[in-house]
Amino acid sequence: MSLDTAHPDPQPGRLAAREVRRRLQHERASRLAQLTAFADAGHDPGDALVVAQKDSIDRVLKDITAAVERLDQGGYGVCQVCGRPIPLERLEILPYARCCVGCQRRTA
């Protein structure tokens, strides 16, 4: 899996960098909206479930930021564990994925 940054219409099996960036921006906006919804809903900030959900959203936001950095540095779409390309299907579902499914299972 690689990015096609030179061609406006990427070849099959590639994602255009601008499309990846758009997807990551959408993911970030969605997570920030979730955090806003928690604040607006008036949940007890000490509630363990609310704390866990906010922590999870914060982790995803960090993963999104890291994915943008990988995109900028040319390492997006490469598994950080085994170094092989992350399948396009996985990146379409989880655009901020750090590793392939096999490595994710082994590290979880």
C-alpha positions in Angstrom: 0.0 0.0 0.0 1.4 3.3 -0.9 0.3 6.8 -1.5 0.2 8.4 -4.9 1.1 12.0 -4.4 2.2 12.7 -8.0 -0.9 11.7 -9.9 -4.3 13.3 -9.5 -6.1 9.9 -10.2 -4.3 7.2 -8.2 -3.9 3.7 -9.5 -5.8 0.9 -8.0 -4.4 -0.1 -4.6 -3.3 3.5 -3.8 -4.8 6.4 -2.0 -4.2 10.0 -3.0 -2.5 12.0 -0.2 -5.3 14.6 -0.3 -7.9 11.9 0.2 -6.1 10.5 3.1 -5.7 14.0 4.6 -9.5 14.6 4.1 -10.4 11.3 5.8 -8.1 12.1 8.8 -9.5 15.6 9.1 -13.0 14.0 9.1 -12.0 11.5 11.8 -10.5 14.4 13.9 -13.7 16.5 13.6 -15.8 13.5 14.6 -13.8 12.8 17.7 -13.8 16.5 18.7 -17.6 16.6 18.2 -17.8 13.6 20.6 -15.8 15.4 23.2 -18.0 18.4 22.8 -21.1 16.3 23.2 -19.8 14.8 26.4 -19.2 18.3 27.8 -22.7 19.5 26.6 -24.5 16.5 28.1 -23.5 17.4 31.6 -22.1 14.0 32.5 -20.5 13.6 35.8 -16.8 14.1 35.0 -15.9 11.6 37.8 -18.0 8.8 36.2 -15.6 6.0 35.4 -17.4 5.2 32.1 -17.2 8.8 31.0 -13.5 9.0 31.9 -12.8 5.8 30.0 -14.7 7.1 26.9 -12.9 10.4 27.0 -9.5 8.6 27.4 -10.4 6.5 24.4 -11.2 9.5 22.3 -8.0 11.2 23.4 -6.0 8.2 22.3 -7.7 8.2 18.9 -7.0 11.9 18.5 -3.3 11.2 19.2 -3.3 8.3 16.6 -4.9 10.7 14.1 -2.2 13.3 14.7 0.5 10.6 14.4 -1.1 9.5 11.1 -0.9 13.0 9.7 2.7 13.2 10.7 3.4 9.9 8.9 1.6 11.2 5.9 3.7 14.4 5.9 6.9 12.3 6.3 6.1 9.7 3.7 5.5 6.7 6.1 1.7 6.6 5.9 0.3 3.2 5.1 3.3 1.2 6.3 3.0 -1.1 9.3 5.1 0.3 12.2 5.7 -3.2 13.5 6.6 -5.3 10.4 7.2 -2.6 7.8 4.9 -4.1 5.3 2.1 -2.1 3.5 -1.1 -1.9 5.5 -3.9 -3.1 3.2 -6.0 -0.4 1.6 -9.2 -1.9 2.9 -7.9 -1.5 6.5 -6.9 2.1 5.8 -10.3 2.8 4.3 -12.0 1.7 7.5 -9.4 3.0 10.0 -7.4 5.7 8.2 -5.2 6.3 11.3 -4.2 2.6 11.6 -0.5 2.2 12.8 -0.1 -1.4 11.8 -1.5 -4.3 9.8 -4.2 -6.5 11.3 -1.7 -9.4 12.1 0.6 -7.1 14.0 -2.3 -5.4 15.7 -3.5 -8.8 17.0 0.0 -9.7 18.2 0.4 -6.4 20.1 -3.1 -6.2 21.6 
